[in-house]
Amino acid sequence: MNVPRKILSGSTRNPAAGATLVGKTDGSAIIQVTVVLARKRVIPHDDLRRHALMRPQERPIADHAAFTEQYGASDEAVAAVKSLAERYGLTVANIDQKRRVVELTGPASNMEQAFGTELDRRSSL
C-alpha cells in the first residue's frame, strides 16, 4: 500500500553512537510503539512562563479534567490512530487522552507498513 506520508519534525531517530547493524528486525517479532498525539490547542507560551515562575505553593490547584478538555488529545486524533491500527492489523494496547498517547502492539512488518519505515537490529557491544 503506497500511502503519501508526512515526516513529522523530531520523529527521525539515529542509531546510538558506536552501534553496528546486526540485521533486519524479524517481521514476525511483536513490538510496541507509543504514538504521541498533538494537543487540541497549544498552551500559550505566556501561561507556561507565568506558571514556571510561580512557587509551587502559589500555583492554583490543577483542574485535570479541564486541562484535558482544553489540551488533551482530540477524539478525532484517537480515532485516526485506531483506524490506522485496524487497517494494518495492529492492536490498540492503551489510550490515554490526558497524556496524548496511544500504544500499539503488533508484528514488526505491520508496524513498518503502517509507519512507512524499516526497522533493524543494532548492537552497541
ABEGO torsion letter per residue (X at the ends): XBBBBBBBBGABBBBBBGBBBAEBBBAABBBBBBBBBBBABBBBAAAAAAAAABBAAABBBBBAAAAAAAABBBAAAAAAAAAAAAAAGBBBABBBAAAGBBBBBEBAAAAAAAAGBBBBBBBAX
